[in-house]
Amino acid sequence: MFLLKCVSKLMLKSGKIVARLQEERGTMQEERDTIQEKHDTMQTDKWIGEINLSLQIMPSWTELNQQSLEDVDAFKQEDEGVNMTGKTFQKNGVKRRAGDSSPEERANATQVQGTYLPIVREKPSVELVKVTDEMKAFKAYYKLRLECQIKESR
């Protein structure tokens, strides 16, 4: 009997907790919906055919989801301010890079035709020598070790 009472109390408490969680989930869903609506209006208010390069990337839905409504309003005002004062460029305009030729240089460029100088690589000469007993008796590692010790002592 005691066990049955404990289980029923736990179920009652868990039911209240579940109801509270569902309530909070509903309010969070409403906030998400309002933020999504604001995000959609911001997207439709965007300029068409031009890109503002001074503005970085529009935050994704997950980033907007983390913000409050005040933050979204502040972001929208900041976005409008940048649009008014920022530089605008054509959407398909070519962005110049360092080292690019000027349009005049590109207009004056000519294509070279004909034969080119061949690239010839010199092959190292190989000299064949018979191995002598003196060469076999030479202790190369001993000689290298001595030279390294002499260099270190200087």
FISEBA-52934 format. One record per residue (C-alpha): residue in one letter; y, x, z. Coordinates in steps of 0.05 Angstrom, whole numbers, plus 32768, in hexadecimal, padded with zeros to 4 digits. Each point is the difference from the previous one (the first is absolute). Layout:
N
> A, Y, X, Z
...
***
This chain:
154
> M, 8000, 8000, 8000
> F, 8030, 8038, 8013
> L, 7FF1, 8023, 7FBF
> L, 800F, 7FC1, 7FD9
> K, 8044, 7FFA, 8022
> C, 8011, 8048, 7FF1
> V, 7FED, 7FF8, 7FB7
> S, 8029, 7FC0, 7FFA
> K, 803D, 8022, 8020
> L, 7FF9, 803B, 7FD0
> M, 7FFB, 7FD1, 7FC5
> L, 803F, 7FDA, 8017
> K, 8026, 8042, 8008
> S, 7FE8, 801A, 7FBD
> G, 8014, 7FBD, 7FE0
> K, 8047, 8008, 801B
> I, 8003, 8047, 7FE8
> V, 7FE7, 7FEC, 7FBB
> A, 8034, 7FC8, 7FFD
> R, 8037, 8030, 8013
> L, 7FE9, 8032, 7FCC
> Q, 7FFE, 7FCA, 7FCA
> E, 8047, 7FEC, 8015
> E, 8019, 8048, 7FFA
> R, 7FDC, 8007, 7FBE
> G, 8023, 7FC2, 7FE5
> T, 8045, 801B, 8014
> M, 7FF0, 8044, 7FE2
> Q, 7FEA, 7FDD, 7FBF
> E, 8042, 7FDA, 7FFE
> E, 8027, 8042, 800A
> R, 7FD7, 8020, 7FC8
> D, 800F, 7FC6, 7FD2
> T, 804B, 8004, 800D
> I, 7FFF, 804C, 7FF5
> Q, 7FD9, 7FF6, 7FC0
> E, 8032, 7FCD, 7FE8
> K, 803A, 8030, 800F
> H, 7FDA, 8037, 7FDC
> D, 7FF5, 7FD3, 7FC3
> T, 804A, 7FEE, 7FFE
> M, 8012, 804A, 8005
> Q, 7FD3, 800E, 7FC5
> T, 801E, 7FC8, 7FD6
> D, 8046, 8017, 8012
> K, 7FF1, 8045, 7FE4
> W, 8024, 8017, 7FC2
> I, 7FDB, 7FF9, 7FBE
> G, 7FFF, 8038, 7FCC
> E, 801E, 8035, 802E
> I, 7FE3, 802B, 8037
> N, 8028, 801A, 8039
> L, 7FEA, 8048, 8009
> S, 8025, 800A, 8041
> L, 7FD5, 7FCB, 8021
> Q, 7FBA, 8018, 8012
> I, 7FC3, 7FD4, 7FFB
> M, 8002, 7FB7, 8017
> P, 7FD5, 7FFA, 803F
> S, 7FBC, 7FE2, 7FF6
> W, 7FEC, 7FBE, 801E
> T, 7FDB, 8023, 8039
> E, 8040, 8025, 8014
> L, 8029, 7FC0, 7FFD
> N, 7FCA, 7FDD, 8028
> Q, 800C, 8031, 803A
> Q, 804B, 7FF1, 8002
> S, 8026, 7FC9, 8022
> L, 802D, 7FD0, 7FDA
> E, 803E, 8026, 8016
> D, 7FE4, 8040, 7FE2
> V, 7FF2, 7FDC, 7FBE
> D, 8047, 7FE5, 7FFE
> A, 801C, 8045, 800F
> F, 7FD5, 801D, 7FC8
> K, 8018, 7FCC, 7FCF
> Q, 8049, 800E, 8011
> E, 7FF4, 804B, 7FF9
> D, 7FDD, 7FF4, 7FBE
> E, 803C, 7FD7, 7FE6
> G, 8030, 8036, 8018
> V, 7FDB, 8037, 7FDB
> N, 7FFD, 7FD5, 7FC1
> M, 804C, 7FF8, 8001
> T, 8010, 804A, 800B
> G, 7FC4, 8024, 7FE2
> K, 7FF9, 801D, 7FBB
> T, 7FD9, 7FD7, 7FCE
> F, 7FD9, 801B, 7FC5
> Q, 7FDD, 7FDF, 7FC7
> K, 7FB8, 7FED, 800E
> N, 7FE5, 8028, 7FC5
> G, 8032, 8038, 8005
> V, 7FE3, 8046, 7FFF
> K, 800B, 8027, 8040
> R, 8017, 8047, 7FF2
> R, 7FD9, 8038, 8020
> A, 8013, 8048, 800E
> G, 7FF4, 802B, 7FC3
> D, 8006, 7FC8, 7FCD
> S, 8026, 8010, 7FC0
> S, 8041, 7FDE, 7FF2
> P, 8001, 7FCC, 7FC7
> E, 8028, 8030, 7FD4
> E, 7FCC, 8037, 8008
> R, 7FC8, 7FCF, 7FF0
> A, 8025, 7FE9, 7FC1
> N, 8008, 8049, 7FE8
> A, 7FB8, 8014, 800E
> T, 7FD6, 8014, 7FC4
> Q, 7FB5, 8006, 7FF7
> V, 7FE7, 8045, 7FEF
> Q, 7FCC, 8002, 7FC8
> G, 7FD6, 8038, 7FE4
> T, 7FCF, 8033, 801B
> Y, 8008, 801C, 8045
> L, 7FF3, 8046, 8017
> P, 7FB8, 8004, 8016
> I, 7FF1, 8010, 8048
> V, 7FD5, 803E, 8001
> R, 7FE3, 8017, 8042
> E, 7FEF, 8049, 8007
> K, 7FB9, 800D, 8014
> P, 7FF8, 8037, 8033
> S, 7FDB, 803C, 7FE5
> V, 7FBC, 800E, 801E
> E, 7FE7, 8047, 8007
> L, 7FB6, 800A, 800B
> V, 7FEC, 803B, 802C
> K, 7FBD, 8016, 8019
> V, 7FF8, 7FFF, 804C
> T, 7FF7, 8045, 801D
> D, 7FE2, 8017, 8042
> E, 8045, 8013, 8018
> M, 8019, 7FB8, 7FF5
> K, 7FC3, 7FE5, 8025
> A, 800C, 802E, 803B
> F, 8049, 7FED, 8007
> K, 800A, 7FD6, 803F
> A, 8035, 7FCD, 7FEC
> Y, 8001, 7FD8, 8040
> Y, 8008, 803E, 802A
> K, 803A, 8017, 7FD4
> L, 8022, 7FBC, 8005
> R, 7FF9, 7FFF, 804C
> L, 8020, 8044, 8005
> E, 803A, 7FEC, 7FD5
> C, 800C, 7FC1, 8029
> Q, 8000, 8029, 8040
> I, 8032, 8030, 7FE2
> K, 802E, 7FC6, 7FEC
> E, 7FFC, 7FE1, 8046
> S, 8011, 8041, 8023
> R, 8040, 8009, 7FD8
***
